[in-house]
Amino acid sequence: VGRAGAAGVCIDDNTVPKRCSLEPGGPRELVSIDEMCVKLRAARKAADSFGMVLIGRVESLIADLGIEDAVERASAYAEAGVDLVLIHSKKFQPLKEIMATGRLTKPMIVVPTLFGGTTFEEMESCGIYGAIYANQMLRVMVRTCQPLASQLLEACSLTEFDVQLAKVRDIGKFV
């Protein structure tokens, strides 16, 4: 990952195979704190070679293990060498409570997919360092592409879409 030029990597404590954190149904299991710390220490060594940021992702709240487990894991992951902790949650309130404990030793980032109404100011005021908007652009693209896909089925050629399409060279510049 570092050789490819990545600025950072996020490693979570889900068991393998990984399931989407927001996928309903079935019990969610996490690896032990000790096992996760072994992974994070190894990742820290690898990340340092490339100057990469290491994020330890805590899934305790998704797995219904509670705030205390999330804080315990975040603290252990910090000790193992992460730069940031990402505590994933379906609601903002538990994250606010975690921040209020004052027990985190590394900055916390969040993924506000299910609490999109929480303002940036609210997150900042309780001490959250940053947020990852993991799928918002993809979701916009899907919504935008659905009508285009239907139009493509009816078109005679791609030239009908020339005014809508970005030039290939512009995509390369953007990437």
N, C-alpha and C positions, 0 to 999 in steps of 0.2 A: 504494500500500500504506500509506504514511504517513497519507494523508487518511482512510483507512478506520479508522485508530486502531491499527494494528499496532505492537507494542512493538519489533519487530525483524524482520530478514530474513536468510535464509541463502542464499548464492549458492555453487553448487558448480562444479567445474571439469570436469564431463562435457561431451562434445560434444552437440549437438542432433541428433536428438531424444533427450531424456533417457530412460534406461532405469533401472529400479529397480536399485540397487546390489547387491542380493542375488539378482538374476535370473541364473540360470546360463547358460552358453553364450556363445560368440562373444567375439572380442577386445573389450576395453574401451579406448576412446580418450579422452584428456583434451585439453582445449585447452592451448595453450602457456602457460607461466607469464606471459609478457609480455601475452598476450591477456587472461588472467584478471585481471591487475593493472590493465589499462585498465578492465575492467568494475567492479572493486572501487573504483577511485578515483572513477568516476562514481557508483557506488552510495553511496559515503561522502558525497559532496556532497549527494545527494538525502536520505539518511538524516539528516544533520545538521539539515536544515530541520524535521524532525519529532521530533528527539531519539531517534531509533531506534538500536537496537543492530545492528551489522553483523557477521555471522558469515561467515567464509570457510571453505568446506567443501573438504577435501582428500581426493581419492579415490585417491591413489597406491597405498595398500595393497590396495584392491579391484581395481585394475588391474594388480596384481603388479609394480609399479615399485619397490617396496622402501622401506625406512626412510629412506635418504638422500634420495630424491626427495621423500618426504613432508615431511621437515624443511626441505628447500630451498623447497618450495612454501609451507609454513606461514610461513617467514621472509619470503618475498617478499610474501605476502598481508598479513602484519603491517605491513610497510613501506608497503603500498598503503593502509593505514588501517583494517583490520578491528579490531573490539574483541575478538573471540574467534576461535580456530581450532577447527574441528571436523574431526578426522582420523578418517575412517571406516575400520573394520576388522572383519573377520570373527572375529578373535581378540583377546584382551586383551594377550597377551605383547608383540606389536610396539608397542603403545601404551605399555606399561610401559618398553620399551627406549627409545622416543622421549623419554619424560619423563626418563629417566636421563641422556640426553645433556646436559641443561641448556641446550640451544640455542634453545628456544622463547622468544620475547620477549612473547608474548601468552598469556593463559590458554587451556588446551585443554579442550574439552568432547567427549563421546563419545556414540555411540548403541549401547548394549550389547545390541542385539537378539539377536545370536548368542553372546554370552558372558554370559547372564543369571545364571549361577552366581557371577559375580564380585561380591563384596560391595561395598557403598558404602564401607566402611572400606578395602578394598584400593585402590579408585580414589582415594580421598582421600589415602591414605598415600603414593602415588607422585606426588601433585601435580595430579591431574586436578581441574579446577575444577567441573565439573558434568556431568550426563548428560541426554540427551533420550530419553524413553521414547515414541517416535514412534507406535507402533501398538498398544500393549498394551491400551488401552481399546477400540479398534476390534475387536481380536481377541476380547476378552471379550464385546462386544456381539454379534458374529457368532455365537459359541457360544450365547449366551443367546437370541438371536432365532430360531435354527433351530427349536426346538420350538414357539415361538409361531407362526411362519409356518405350520407344519403344522396347528396348532389353528385358525388363521384359515380355512384351507381347509374345515374341517369345521363351522365355526360358522354359526349362523343370522343373527347380528347382532353388532355390536361391543359391545353391552351385556353380553355374556358375559365381556368382559374389563375391565369397569369397575374392579374391585378391583386389577387388575394395572397399569393405565395411570396414568401421572402426568397431572395436570391440565395443560391447555395453558398456563394462566397460570403454573404452576410452572416449566414449561420456559422461558418467557420470562424469569422471574426468574433462573433458573440461567444462561442464556446471557448 
